[in-house]
Every structure is written in C-alpha cells, then in structure tokens.
Amino acid sequence: MAIRGHVVSADSVQAYRGVDIGANKPTLKERERTPHHLVDVVDPPTDSRAASYNAAAWMRDAEYVIQKLTLCEGEIGEVGEDCHDGETKMRRKAIDKTLSERLGATENGAILPVIVGGTMMYLQWLVHGRPDAVRPTEEAVARAAVKIEGFRRAADDACGSHETHDVVVGEDDASDVAAWSAASTYVSSLGPVFSQRVAKLPGRDWYRLRRLLEVAYTVASKKAGDESMHNSEEEILRNLTDGEVYTGIRSRSLSDAGYDVRCFFLCPDERMTHFHTVDQRCEQMLLRGLLRETAVLYAGGGLPEESQVTRAIGYRQTLEYLKRNDARRNDAATFMQFVDDFATATRQYAKKQMQWFRRDASFAFVPVQMERDKAERSAEAAGIIRGMCQLSREAFDAELSSSEENGELPLSAQTKLDNERQGKKMKVFMSKRTILVEGSDEFASALREADECTKQVQGLGDEF
C-alpha cells in the first residue's frame, strides 16, 4: 500500500528566502510534485547583530509541522512554548500557508513526515532530544542582551562607526572584530565552564555567545538565591562545574513523544566517484548563477558578516572571491582557485557528515550505487528504505546491529564499515574539472559573469 508523505527540510540554509542556488534548494516544480515544509520560511538577516534561525527555532517548527501532518492530539515537545514572539508568528504564517495549500480536501488522514537534510545539529536534536542547558530567565535574557550591546556600542565608538556591519569591502568589519574580542574575553573570564565553550565557537557566533551569557546569569541568579550561599556572582560562576550547568541528558525527542522514528543515511558506495560528483555539482551551481545570486544578496544587505547564510559553504567562498583585493578582469588563475576552494570545502563537509552519522547508532546506512545513473540508484535506495520501514520495530533495530549473523554483517553495518575503510585511499584523491575547463565556452561565460559580479560587489568603475 502506498504511503503519502511530505518532506520536512532539515537544512539550515534552505529555510531562507532568496537563498536558492547555494542552498541547492528544491525547484518549484519539485516542490509542486512533492510537498516541502520549512523551505522559504524566514528572510535572510540584514544585520550581523540579528539572531539567525537556529536549531531551537527549527526544532519547534519541525515539531509543529509533524504534529499537523500526523494529526497528533496535543503538543509535541515545545510546540506550545515561545510561539508568540514576532519572528515565530511570521514563520508560522508561512508554514501554515504551505500546510493549507498542500493539505486540501484531497488530503484525508495522517501523512508521513519525511525529514530530509544534512544539518547535523538539527537532526540530532530532533532524533535524540534537545541538550540540557538551563532555560534562561527573562531577566537573564535581558541582562545578556544589554551586556552584549554594550560591547558593540563601545567598539562602534572606538572605531568611529555606527553603520551596519556589511559595508567594508575585502576585509572584516573592524568594529565587529573589536566587539567580539571584548565580549568573548568577558564571557571566557566568567569561569572554566564558559571559557571552554567560547573556545569552540565557530567564528564570531554572536547568538551562541549571548546564549552562554544567558545561561551564566541564570545559574548565578539561582545559586545566589540559595540562602546557604554567600558568594558573589563572580565566585559562583568561577567555581561552577560542568555537571552543574550541563548534565548531558537530552529530552523531548520524537521517540519521547511516542513516534516510531526510522533514521537513514544515504551512503555512497564508492567515495572516489562520490567526490567527483560533488565537484561536478559545485561547477553546475556556478553555471546556474551562484555568483549572480551572491552579488544580489550582498547588494541587498542579505549577507552581513558572520550571519548563517554568509558562513554557509558556497556563499562564503563566493563572497570572499568577489570581495578579493587587487581584483583584475579575466584573472583565470584566481577564478580557478576559487572553484577549487569551493569544491574542497564541500567535499570536507561531506566527509564530516559521513563521520558524524557513522557514530550515530540510530541511523541505518543505505548504500547508493554511484556508478549507476541517478534515477536507477535513487530507486534502488528508496526500495531499501521502503523495505526497512515495513519491518517491525524489533526487526529494524536488529538491522542497526553490528553483530554478524551466519558470518555476515547486516547491510547497514557492512555499508558503514566499507565507507570507513575507503577513507584511507581518499588521501590520494585528485580533483578535476569536467565542465569549467579553461578554454571552454562554459569557462569563458562563467569568468565574464564573475568579473561583472566583482565589479558590482566592490563598486568598481569602468576602469576595472
């Protein structure tokens, strides 16, 4: 019996409107054929100070969509919490519009949510539950916001700038760099628990830094309220242990809500071929207009420093190339280096995903035959997944086992093992261009577009 399903995107970049090619977003035709949710639900931030769409917000939205699709009574996780702020209301309006359009009179009964995407933290939260960091109090949130804004204003005054943080061409915003240095140093000084986490933050991640400060102020306030405590806030924070702040226990997973969750990782059976496919996809994204899309986003203020979209693979390398110093027309060597950097970053992320999901025992590895054409290998992988979804829960869990039976490993375990073993030979992988080959019409066209976009982004005159 056929099962109706809708896709729920677990991609941190596809959520943003106007961010299409670099996010490898499904086309309108694909979305018409198969309903997609949590795509195009937020606008790109126009200020580096604005909070990005984060894992907590995505998880609440995903729970909301899953509840609607499955006709779940009551609420999953935190669906009913924190849903009255302006940003959440705007997202829910877009989400409800898609639900309304795709859940018409012809859609009767529950629909299977198929969560698809590669943002690892999103999937980890949904499958295993939210991490245990304390929920900040309103006072702590307000206090942290004031403190962070104080560092920003001080840096603005010192640098003589009160402009938005996306106006400097070819270099980081000096004010933002100075503010981050002061703010991160302050949070690190609160104690070892916080300094260790500041050191692990990727770039100038203002959202997570502010979140650390909210946790610190909340914990300090609760401990100070204990009548047996007579220490100052500084002493309380300095003496905190990791276990007092983070227990390592996760909660509110889909399984906790009673769902039978089946997780799959589509794993290339031949990593060399897969990496060449990744390279080719990067070239195709450039031919489809990634350079122009990045330039338009930048001109419209949609790529402020350190925003989630700006840090995303593809946009980050493209923007760095378009803002390069000493830009020259017809600079084929610099353009090719940019293509190589883009492809390398994409391959590295693909490798990281393989490593991440190999460690997660909840995911069944499904082999994808890379030598076959796209339609054939997709159909075969879908057949494997369909068969495993029809198993009883006990039988499915047995498929996740790494124990041999009759001298053979289950398909998932064998696929994981093969994938890991192939890692050694990847050290000799040699990237090669198959579309943007110097001397080809495609290369010449892409280089002309690159020059025009460079001129637009840097505001260069006719002398360029």
DOMIDO-211450 format. One record per residue (C-alpha): residue number from 1; x, y, z. Coordinates in nm, 3 decimals. Layout:
// DOMIDO-211450
n=NUM	X=X	Y=Y	Z=Z;
...
This chain:
// DOMIDO-211450
n=1	X=0.000	Y=0.000	Z=0.000;
n=2	X=0.135	Y=0.343	Z=-0.094;
n=3	X=0.201	Y=0.580	Z=0.193;
n=4	X=0.155	Y=0.951	Z=0.142;
n=5	X=0.449	Y=1.157	Z=0.260;
n=6	X=0.560	Y=1.518	Z=0.280;
n=7	X=0.921	Y=1.636	Z=0.304;
n=8	X=1.021	Y=1.843	Z=0.607;
n=9	X=1.351	Y=2.018	Z=0.535;
n=10	X=1.632	Y=1.986	Z=0.789;
n=11	X=1.859	Y=2.230	Z=0.608;
n=12	X=1.969	Y=2.544	Z=0.792;
n=13	X=2.013	Y=2.744	Z=0.468;
n=14	X=1.711	Y=2.630	Z=0.268;
n=15	X=1.492	Y=2.794	Z=0.532;
n=16	X=1.591	Y=3.139	Z=0.399;
n=17	X=1.402	Y=3.309	Z=0.118;
n=18	X=1.603	Y=3.417	Z=-0.183;
n=19	X=1.885	Y=3.181	Z=-0.090;
n=20	X=1.832	Y=2.925	Z=-0.363;
n=21	X=2.127	Y=2.809	Z=-0.573;
n=22	X=2.386	Y=2.798	Z=-0.294;
n=23	X=2.139	Y=2.609	Z=-0.074;
n=24	X=2.068	Y=2.361	Z=-0.356;
n=25	X=1.703	Y=2.427	Z=-0.281;
n=26	X=1.441	Y=2.206	Z=-0.448;
n=27	X=1.285	Y=2.373	Z=-0.751;
n=28	X=0.927	Y=2.495	Z=-0.756;
n=29	X=0.843	Y=2.205	Z=-0.989;
n=30	X=0.991	Y=1.956	Z=-0.741;
n=31	X=0.801	Y=2.117	Z=-0.455;
n=32	X=0.481	Y=2.102	Z=-0.656;
n=33	X=0.528	Y=1.730	Z=-0.715;
n=34	X=0.628	Y=1.655	Z=-0.354;
n=35	X=0.521	Y=1.899	Z=-0.079;
n=36	X=0.816	Y=2.050	Z=0.114;
n=37	X=0.789	Y=2.223	Z=0.451;
n=38	X=1.032	Y=2.461	Z=0.631;
n=39	X=1.167	Y=2.591	Z=0.299;
n=40	X=1.146	Y=2.970	Z=0.246;
n=41	X=1.013	Y=3.048	Z=0.595;
n=42	X=1.249	Y=3.332	Z=0.702;
n=43	X=1.418	Y=3.629	Z=0.537;
n=44	X=1.798	Y=3.649	Z=0.541;
n=45	X=1.916	Y=3.874	Z=0.827;
n=46	X=2.031	Y=4.218	Z=0.711;
n=47	X=2.231	Y=4.289	Z=1.025;
n=48	X=2.507	Y=4.076	Z=1.180;
n=49	X=2.356	Y=4.159	Z=1.518;
n=50	X=2.029	Y=3.983	Z=1.434;
n=51	X=1.979	Y=3.630	Z=1.564;
n=52	X=1.995	Y=3.359	Z=1.297;
n=53	X=1.735	Y=3.088	Z=1.253;
n=54	X=1.877	Y=2.835	Z=1.498;
n=55	X=1.834	Y=2.473	Z=1.599;
n=56	X=1.587	Y=2.554	Z=1.877;
n=57	X=1.360	Y=2.755	Z=1.646;
n=58	X=1.384	Y=2.490	Z=1.372;
n=59	X=1.301	Y=2.210	Z=1.615;
n=60	X=0.988	Y=2.390	Z=1.737;
n=61	X=0.881	Y=2.450	Z=1.375;
n=62	X=0.955	Y=2.088	Z=1.278;
n=63	X=0.753	Y=1.961	Z=1.574;
n=64	X=0.467	Y=2.189	Z=1.471;
n=65	X=0.464	Y=2.057	Z=1.112;
n=66	X=0.495	Y=1.694	Z=1.226;
n=67	X=0.203	Y=1.743	Z=1.462;
n=68	X=-0.012	Y=1.884	Z=1.181;
n=69	X=0.082	Y=1.612	Z=0.932;
n=70	X=0.027	Y=1.325	Z=1.173;
n=71	X=-0.294	Y=1.469	Z=1.321;
n=72	X=-0.130	Y=1.443	Z=1.663;
n=73	X=-0.351	Y=1.532	Z=1.956;
n=74	X=-0.199	Y=1.781	Z=2.198;
n=75	X=0.154	Y=1.912	Z=2.156;
n=76	X=0.493	Y=1.764	Z=2.081;
n=77	X=0.788	Y=1.890	Z=2.283;
n=78	X=0.784	Y=2.268	Z=2.291;
n=79	X=0.528	Y=2.337	Z=2.020;
n=80	X=0.320	Y=2.538	Z=2.263;
n=81	X=0.610	Y=2.732	Z=2.410;
n=82	X=0.773	Y=3.054	Z=2.291;
n=83	X=0.538	Y=3.074	Z=1.992;
n=84	X=0.409	Y=3.424	Z=2.049;
n=85	X=0.710	Y=3.638	Z=1.960;
n=86	X=0.701	Y=3.834	Z=1.633;
n=87	X=0.956	Y=3.624	Z=1.445;
n=88	X=0.784	Y=3.296	Z=1.533;
n=89	X=0.444	Y=3.434	Z=1.431;
n=90	X=0.584	Y=3.536	Z=1.091;
n=91	X=0.736	Y=3.191	Z=1.037;
n=92	X=0.417	Y=3.016	Z=1.141;
n=93	X=0.222	Y=3.226	Z=0.893;
n=94	X=0.444	Y=3.100	Z=0.610;
n=95	X=0.437	Y=2.744	Z=0.745;
n=96	X=0.057	Y=2.746	Z=0.779;
n=97	X=0.023	Y=2.878	Z=0.423;
n=98	X=0.215	Y=2.580	Z=0.285;
n=99	X=0.022	Y=2.339	Z=0.506;
n=100	X=-0.309	Y=2.488	Z=0.396;
n=101	X=-0.216	Y=2.471	Z=0.027;
n=102	X=-0.097	Y=2.110	Z=0.044;
n=103	X=-0.350	Y=1.972	Z=0.293;
n=104	X=-0.659	Y=2.040	Z=0.089;
n=105	X=-0.980	Y=1.845	Z=0.065;
n=106	X=-0.798	Y=1.561	Z=-0.111;
n=107	X=-0.566	Y=1.504	Z=0.183;
n=108	X=-0.761	Y=1.295	Z=0.433;
n=109	X=-0.591	Y=1.115	Z=0.718;
n=110	X=-0.240	Y=1.130	Z=0.857;
n=111	X=0.060	Y=1.193	Z=0.632;
n=112	X=0.409	Y=1.053	Z=0.685;
n=113	X=0.664	Y=1.328	Z=0.763;
n=114	X=0.994	Y=1.255	Z=0.587;
n=115	X=1.267	Y=1.467	Z=0.747;
n=116	X=1.535	Y=1.533	Z=0.484;
n=117	X=1.855	Y=1.735	Z=0.513;
n=118	X=2.216	Y=1.748	Z=0.616;
n=119	X=2.226	Y=1.997	Z=0.903;
n=120	X=2.358	Y=1.758	Z=1.163;
n=121	X=2.264	Y=1.951	Z=1.476;
n=122	X=1.902	Y=1.985	Z=1.361;
n=123	X=1.872	Y=1.610	Z=1.309;
n=124	X=2.049	Y=1.532	Z=1.635;
n=125	X=1.808	Y=1.749	Z=1.833;
n=126	X=1.500	Y=1.603	Z=1.666;
n=127	X=1.610	Y=1.239	Z=1.694;
n=128	X=1.782	Y=1.245	Z=2.033;
n=129	X=1.624	Y=1.547	Z=2.203;
n=130	X=1.734	Y=1.893	Z=2.300;
n=131	X=2.053	Y=1.936	Z=2.505;
n=132	X=2.010	Y=2.005	Z=2.871;
n=133	X=2.134	Y=2.364	Z=2.907;
n=134	X=1.916	Y=2.552	Z=3.153;
n=135	X=1.629	Y=2.758	Z=3.022;
n=136	X=1.726	Y=3.124	Z=3.072;
n=137	X=1.509	Y=3.353	Z=3.279;
n=138	X=1.363	Y=3.668	Z=3.124;
n=139	X=1.591	Y=3.876	Z=3.347;
n=140	X=1.898	Y=3.685	Z=3.228;
n=141	X=1.800	Y=3.725	Z=2.863;
n=142	X=1.751	Y=4.099	Z=2.903;
n=143	X=2.071	Y=4.140	Z=3.101;
n=144	X=2.277	Y=3.943	Z=2.848;
n=145	X=2.134	Y=4.148	Z=2.559;
n=146	X=2.226	Y=4.474	Z=2.733;
n=147	X=2.577	Y=4.345	Z=2.810;
n=148	X=2.644	Y=4.234	Z=2.452;
n=149	X=2.504	Y=4.558	Z=2.311;
n=150	X=2.735	Y=4.748	Z=2.547;
n=151	X=3.039	Y=4.579	Z=2.394;
n=152	X=2.912	Y=4.658	Z=2.045;
n=153	X=2.846	Y=5.024	Z=2.119;
n=154	X=3.185	Y=5.064	Z=2.284;
n=155	X=3.352	Y=4.916	Z=1.978;
n=156	X=3.148	Y=5.140	Z=1.747;
n=157	X=3.256	Y=5.446	Z=1.945;
n=158	X=3.621	Y=5.338	Z=1.943;
n=159	X=3.615	Y=5.276	Z=1.567;
n=160	X=3.407	Y=5.582	Z=1.491;
n=161	X=3.139	Y=5.379	Z=1.316;
n=162	X=2.768	Y=5.340	Z=1.369;
n=163	X=2.696	Y=5.191	Z=1.028;
n=164	X=2.563	Y=4.846	Z=0.959;
n=165	X=2.825	Y=4.574	Z=0.964;
n=166	X=2.833	Y=4.483	Z=0.596;
n=167	X=2.981	Y=4.792	Z=0.434;
n=168	X=3.354	Y=4.720	Z=0.430;
n=169	X=3.477	Y=4.563	Z=0.107;
n=170	X=3.751	Y=4.299	Z=0.121;
n=171	X=3.806	Y=4.290	Z=0.498;
n=172	X=3.629	Y=4.220	Z=0.826;
n=173	X=3.438	Y=4.498	Z=1.000;
n=174	X=3.691	Y=4.639	Z=1.249;
n=175	X=3.413	Y=4.738	Z=1.491;
n=176	X=3.261	Y=4.390	Z=1.494;
n=177	X=3.602	Y=4.229	Z=1.540;
n=178	X=3.682	Y=4.457	Z=1.833;
n=179	X=3.341	Y=4.400	Z=1.992;
n=180	X=3.377	Y=4.023	Z=1.959;
n=181	X=3.723	Y=4.029	Z=2.113;
n=182	X=3.600	Y=4.220	Z=2.418;
n=183	X=3.274	Y=4.027	Z=2.458;
n=184	X=3.426	Y=3.680	Z=2.416;
n=185	X=3.707	Y=3.768	Z=2.658;
n=186	X=3.448	Y=3.874	Z=2.914;
n=187	X=3.241	Y=3.556	Z=2.882;
n=188	X=3.556	Y=3.344	Z=2.899;
n=189	X=3.658	Y=3.521	Z=3.219;
n=190	X=3.341	Y=3.402	Z=3.395;
n=191	X=3.494	Y=3.061	Z=3.457;
n=192	X=3.633	Y=2.740	Z=3.300;
n=193	X=3.287	Y=2.607	Z=3.207;
n=194	X=3.230	Y=2.908	Z=2.983;
n=195	X=3.583	Y=2.965	Z=2.854;
n=196	X=3.593	Y=2.609	Z=2.717;
n=197	X=3.272	Y=2.668	Z=2.521;
n=198	X=3.378	Y=3.011	Z=2.392;
n=199	X=3.693	Y=2.849	Z=2.252;
n=200	X=3.478	Y=2.608	Z=2.048;
n=201	X=3.252	Y=2.872	Z=1.892;
n=202	X=3.278	Y=2.889	Z=1.509;
n=203	X=3.384	Y=3.239	Z=1.409;
n=204	X=3.204	Y=3.535	Z=1.562;
n=205	X=2.888	Y=3.348	Z=1.659;
n=206	X=2.704	Y=3.620	Z=1.849;
n=207	X=2.392	Y=3.411	Z=1.906;
n=208	X=2.577	Y=3.131	Z=2.088;
n=209	X=2.792	Y=3.377	Z=2.282;
n=210	X=2.482	Y=3.556	Z=2.406;
n=211	X=2.326	Y=3.219	Z=2.488;
n=212	X=2.627	Y=3.129	Z=2.705;
n=213	X=2.589	Y=3.458	Z=2.888;
n=214	X=2.218	Y=3.394	Z=2.944;
n=215	X=2.298	Y=3.054	Z=3.095;
n=216	X=2.568	Y=3.204	Z=3.317;
n=217	X=2.339	Y=3.476	Z=3.453;
n=218	X=2.054	Y=3.230	Z=3.508;
n=219	X=2.264	Y=2.978	Z=3.700;
n=220	X=2.432	Y=3.250	Z=3.905;
n=221	X=2.096	Y=3.404	Z=3.998;
n=222	X=1.951	Y=3.069	Z=4.109;
n=223	X=2.255	Y=2.986	Z=4.319;
n=224	X=2.264	Y=3.334	Z=4.472;
n=225	X=1.902	Y=3.282	Z=4.581;
n=226	X=2.005	Y=2.986	Z=4.792;
n=227	X=2.013	Y=3.114	Z=5.149;
n=228	X=2.313	Y=2.894	Z=5.225;
n=229	X=2.518	Y=3.071	Z=4.958;
n=230	X=2.702	Y=3.390	Z=5.045;
n=231	X=2.941	Y=3.411	Z=4.750;
n=232	X=2.949	Y=3.686	Z=4.492;
n=233	X=2.828	Y=3.621	Z=4.138;
n=234	X=3.187	Y=3.612	Z=4.015;
n=235	X=3.280	Y=3.347	Z=4.273;
n=236	X=2.972	Y=3.138	Z=4.195;
n=237	X=3.046	Y=3.131	Z=3.821;
n=238	X=3.418	Y=3.075	Z=3.865;
n=239	X=3.358	Y=2.770	Z=4.084;
n=240	X=3.086	Y=2.608	Z=3.872;
n=241	X=3.147	Y=2.257	Z=3.747;
n=242	X=3.038	Y=2.139	Z=3.406;
n=243	X=2.789	Y=1.899	Z=3.564;
n=244	X=2.614	Y=2.185	Z=3.744;
n=245	X=2.540	Y=2.356	Z=3.413;
n=246	X=2.520	Y=2.072	Z=3.161;
n=247	X=2.416	Y=1.721	Z=3.270;
n=248	X=2.449	Y=1.564	Z=2.925;
n=249	X=2.089	Y=1.443	Z=2.935;
n=250	X=1.873	Y=1.515	Z=2.631;
n=251	X=1.495	Y=1.542	Z=2.634;
n=252	X=1.187	Y=1.584	Z=2.414;
n=253	X=1.291	Y=1.366	Z=2.122;
n=254	X=1.033	Y=1.240	Z=1.873;
n=255	X=1.063	Y=0.895	Z=2.035;
n=256	X=0.977	Y=1.053	Z=2.370;
n=257	X=0.656	Y=1.178	Z=2.205;
n=258	X=0.566	Y=0.822	Z=2.104;
n=259	X=0.676	Y=0.824	Z=1.740;
n=260	X=0.838	Y=0.523	Z=1.572;
n=261	X=1.134	Y=0.706	Z=1.419;
n=262	X=1.334	Y=0.537	Z=1.141;
n=263	X=1.661	Y=0.712	Z=1.051;
n=264	X=1.861	Y=0.657	Z=0.732;
n=265	X=2.186	Y=0.790	Z=0.589;
n=266	X=2.227	Y=0.766	Z=0.212;
n=267	X=2.587	Y=0.650	Z=0.185;
n=268	X=2.783	Y=0.648	Z=-0.144;
n=269	X=2.922	Y=0.301	Z=-0.209;
n=270	X=3.230	Y=0.448	Z=-0.380;
n=271	X=3.372	Y=0.761	Z=-0.220;
n=272	X=3.608	Y=0.849	Z=-0.505;
n=273	X=3.318	Y=0.862	Z=-0.752;
n=274	X=3.107	Y=1.050	Z=-0.498;
n=275	X=3.371	Y=1.320	Z=-0.454;
n=276	X=3.393	Y=1.368	Z=-0.831;
n=277	X=3.014	Y=1.404	Z=-0.831;
n=278	X=3.044	Y=1.667	Z=-0.557;
n=279	X=3.300	Y=1.859	Z=-0.766;
n=280	X=3.070	Y=1.849	Z=-1.068;
n=281	X=2.775	Y=1.973	Z=-0.863;
n=282	X=2.979	Y=2.275	Z=-0.749;
n=283	X=3.059	Y=2.358	Z=-1.111;
n=284	X=2.692	Y=2.325	Z=-1.204;
n=285	X=2.589	Y=2.561	Z=-0.922;
n=286	X=2.822	Y=2.826	Z=-1.063;
n=287	X=2.677	Y=2.780	Z=-1.411;
n=288	X=2.325	Y=2.809	Z=-1.265;
n=289	X=2.406	Y=3.153	Z=-1.125;
n=290	X=2.563	Y=3.124	Z=-0.779;
n=291	X=2.789	Y=3.423	Z=-0.848;
n=292	X=2.497	Y=3.644	Z=-0.951;
n=293	X=2.279	Y=3.526	Z=-0.663;
n=294	X=2.555	Y=3.603	Z=-0.411;
n=295	X=2.611	Y=3.950	Z=-0.558;
n=296	X=2.239	Y=4.030	Z=-0.545;
n=297	X=2.210	Y=3.908	Z=-0.186;
n=298	X=2.513	Y=4.113	Z=-0.084;
n=299	X=2.384	Y=4.428	Z=-0.256;
n=300	X=2.051	Y=4.387	Z=-0.075;
n=301	X=2.218	Y=4.352	Z=0.266;
n=302	X=2.137	Y=3.982	Z=0.289;
n=303	X=2.493	Y=3.870	Z=0.362;
n=304	X=2.609	Y=4.056	Z=0.676;
n=305	X=2.932	Y=3.946	Z=0.841;
n=306	X=2.910	Y=3.614	Z=1.027;
n=307	X=2.543	Y=3.551	Z=0.950;
n=308	X=2.435	Y=3.192	Z=0.899;
n=309	X=2.393	Y=3.238	Z=0.523;
n=310	X=2.726	Y=3.419	Z=0.485;
n=311	X=2.905	Y=3.133	Z=0.664;
n=312	X=2.736	Y=2.867	Z=0.451;
n=313	X=2.955	Y=2.671	Z=0.210;
n=314	X=2.925	Y=2.820	Z=-0.137;
n=315	X=2.823	Y=3.168	Z=-0.029;
n=316	X=3.128	Y=3.208	Z=0.195;
n=317	X=3.379	Y=3.116	Z=-0.077;
n=318	X=3.191	Y=3.314	Z=-0.344;
n=319	X=3.172	Y=3.630	Z=-0.133;
n=320	X=3.540	Y=3.606	Z=-0.040;
n=321	X=3.624	Y=3.577	Z=-0.411;
n=322	X=3.401	Y=3.869	Z=-0.514;
n=323	X=3.548	Y=4.091	Z=-0.238;
n=324	X=3.911	Y=3.994	Z=-0.309;
n=325	X=4.182	Y=4.258	Z=-0.303;
n=326	X=4.353	Y=4.372	Z=-0.625;
n=327	X=4.080	Y=4.227	Z=-0.841;
n=328	X=4.162	Y=4.208	Z=-1.213;
n=329	X=3.949	Y=4.121	Z=-1.515;
n=330	X=3.998	Y=3.787	Z=-1.691;
n=331	X=4.201	Y=3.653	Z=-1.396;
n=332	X=4.155	Y=3.286	Z=-1.482;
n=333	X=4.402	Y=3.159	Z=-1.221;
n=334	X=4.226	Y=3.333	Z=-0.930;
n=335	X=3.888	Y=3.217	Z=-1.058;
n=336	X=4.005	Y=2.856	Z=-1.078;
n=337	X=4.145	Y=2.878	Z=-0.726;
n=338	X=3.803	Y=2.996	Z=-0.608;
n=339	X=3.633	Y=2.699	Z=-0.779;
n=340	X=3.884	Y=2.464	Z=-0.615;
n=341	X=3.828	Y=2.621	Z=-0.272;
n=342	X=3.450	Y=2.588	Z=-0.311;
n=343	X=3.471	Y=2.224	Z=-0.415;
n=344	X=3.723	Y=2.140	Z=-0.140;
n=345	X=3.503	Y=2.291	Z=0.133;
n=346	X=3.203	Y=2.095	Z=0.001;
n=347	X=3.396	Y=1.767	Z=-0.001;
n=348	X=3.522	Y=1.831	Z=0.351;
n=349	X=3.167	Y=1.883	Z=0.472;
n=350	X=3.054	Y=1.562	Z=0.301;
n=351	X=3.335	Y=1.378	Z=0.479;
n=352	X=3.230	Y=1.533	Z=0.811;
n=353	X=2.872	Y=1.415	Z=0.757;
n=354	X=2.991	Y=1.059	Z=0.695;
n=355	X=3.198	Y=1.063	Z=1.013;
n=356	X=2.916	Y=1.216	Z=1.217;
n=357	X=2.649	Y=0.968	Z=1.113;
n=358	X=2.880	Y=0.666	Z=1.139;
n=359	X=2.900	Y=0.748	Z=1.511;
n=360	X=2.519	Y=0.766	Z=1.547;
n=361	X=2.384	Y=0.416	Z=1.606;
n=362	X=2.028	Y=0.533	Z=1.533;
n=363	X=2.095	Y=0.574	Z=1.160;
n=364	X=2.079	Y=0.285	Z=0.916;
n=365	X=2.333	Y=0.327	Z=0.634;
n=366	X=2.179	Y=0.270	Z=0.292;
n=367	X=2.429	Y=0.211	Z=0.008;
n=368	X=2.391	Y=0.431	Z=-0.301;
n=369	X=2.538	Y=0.278	Z=-0.617;
n=370	X=2.737	Y=0.571	Z=-0.757;
n=371	X=2.820	Y=0.405	Z=-1.091;
n=372	X=2.452	Y=0.381	Z=-1.185;
n=373	X=2.251	Y=0.670	Z=-1.329;
n=374	X=2.071	Y=0.900	Z=-1.087;
n=375	X=1.721	Y=0.762	Z=-1.143;
n=376	X=1.831	Y=0.400	Z=-1.104;
n=377	X=2.039	Y=0.448	Z=-0.790;
n=378	X=1.766	Y=0.665	Z=-0.631;
n=379	X=1.501	Y=0.399	Z=-0.699;
n=380	X=1.720	Y=0.125	Z=-0.551;
n=381	X=1.794	Y=0.324	Z=-0.233;
n=382	X=1.426	Y=0.414	Z=-0.197;
n=383	X=1.338	Y=0.045	Z=-0.224;
n=384	X=1.575	Y=-0.043	Z=0.059;
n=385	X=1.432	Y=0.231	Z=0.279;
n=386	X=1.075	Y=0.128	Z=0.200;
n=387	X=1.153	Y=-0.230	Z=0.297;
n=388	X=1.315	Y=-0.128	Z=0.626;
n=389	X=1.020	Y=0.095	Z=0.713;
n=390	X=0.788	Y=-0.203	Z=0.674;
n=391	X=0.984	Y=-0.405	Z=0.930;
n=392	X=0.866	Y=-0.435	Z=1.287;
n=393	X=1.048	Y=-0.210	Z=1.532;
n=394	X=1.235	Y=-0.509	Z=1.672;
n=395	X=1.343	Y=-0.624	Z=1.325;
n=396	X=1.452	Y=-0.271	Z=1.230;
n=397	X=1.665	Y=-0.241	Z=1.545;
n=398	X=1.825	Y=-0.576	Z=1.457;
n=399	X=1.925	Y=-0.425	Z=1.120;
n=400	X=2.105	Y=-0.149	Z=1.310;
n=401	X=2.314	Y=-0.406	Z=1.495;
n=402	X=2.682	Y=-0.454	Z=1.418;
n=403	X=2.670	Y=-0.823	Z=1.513;
n=404	X=2.734	Y=-1.086	Z=1.248;
n=405	X=2.472	Y=-1.345	Z=1.164;
n=406	X=2.578	Y=-1.654	Z=0.967;
n=407	X=2.913	Y=-1.488	Z=0.908;
n=408	X=2.764	Y=-1.172	Z=0.755;
n=409	X=2.704	Y=-0.823	Z=0.887;
n=410	X=2.364	Y=-0.654	Z=0.841;
n=411	X=2.352	Y=-0.425	Z=0.536;
n=412	X=2.384	Y=-0.105	Z=0.741;
n=413	X=2.686	Y=-0.223	Z=0.941;
n=414	X=2.862	Y=-0.350	Z=0.628;
n=415	X=2.795	Y=-0.021	Z=0.448;
n=416	X=2.937	Y=0.176	Z=0.741;
n=417	X=3.245	Y=-0.045	Z=0.752;
n=418	X=3.305	Y=-0.015	Z=0.378;
n=419	X=3.264	Y=0.362	Z=0.397;
n=420	X=3.517	Y=0.393	Z=0.678;
n=421	X=3.770	Y=0.165	Z=0.511;
n=422	X=3.760	Y=0.369	Z=0.191;
n=423	X=3.879	Y=0.673	Z=0.387;
n=424	X=4.242	Y=0.565	Z=0.356;
n=425	X=4.252	Y=0.578	Z=-0.023;
n=426	X=4.082	Y=0.920	Z=-0.025;
n=427	X=4.419	Y=1.067	Z=0.071;
n=428	X=4.523	Y=1.032	Z=-0.294;
n=429	X=4.201	Y=1.184	Z=-0.435;
n=430	X=4.271	Y=1.423	Z=-0.723;
n=431	X=4.006	Y=1.680	Z=-0.806;
n=432	X=3.941	Y=1.755	Z=-1.171;
n=433	X=3.722	Y=1.999	Z=-1.360;
n=434	X=3.475	Y=1.843	Z=-1.604;
n=435	X=3.263	Y=2.148	Z=-1.701;
n=436	X=3.454	Y=2.467	Z=-1.613;
n=437	X=3.759	Y=2.367	Z=-1.814;
n=438	X=3.984	Y=2.656	Z=-1.914;
n=439	X=3.934	Y=2.728	Z=-2.285;
n=440	X=3.574	Y=2.603	Z=-2.291;
n=441	X=3.272	Y=2.823	Z=-2.364;
n=442	X=3.135	Y=2.743	Z=-2.016;
n=443	X=3.455	Y=2.865	Z=-1.851;
n=444	X=3.462	Y=3.186	Z=-2.055;
n=445	X=3.096	Y=3.259	Z=-1.974;
n=446	X=3.146	Y=3.193	Z=-1.602;
n=447	X=3.457	Y=3.414	Z=-1.589;
n=448	X=3.269	Y=3.702	Z=-1.758;
n=449	X=2.991	Y=3.673	Z=-1.503;
n=450	X=3.248	Y=3.658	Z=-1.221;
n=451	X=3.402	Y=3.986	Z=-1.342;
n=452	X=3.064	Y=4.160	Z=-1.365;
n=453	X=2.966	Y=4.042	Z=-1.016;
n=454	X=3.305	Y=4.151	Z=-0.877;
n=455	X=3.250	Y=4.495	Z=-1.026;
n=456	X=2.902	Y=4.515	Z=-0.870;
n=457	X=3.006	Y=4.397	Z=-0.523;
n=458	X=3.312	Y=4.620	Z=-0.500;
n=459	X=3.152	Y=4.921	Z=-0.670;
n=460	X=3.432	Y=4.942	Z=-0.926;
n=461	X=3.423	Y=5.186	Z=-1.215;
n=462	X=3.472	Y=5.143	Z=-1.589;
n=463	X=3.848	Y=5.117	Z=-1.534;
n=464	X=3.800	Y=4.764	Z=-1.399;
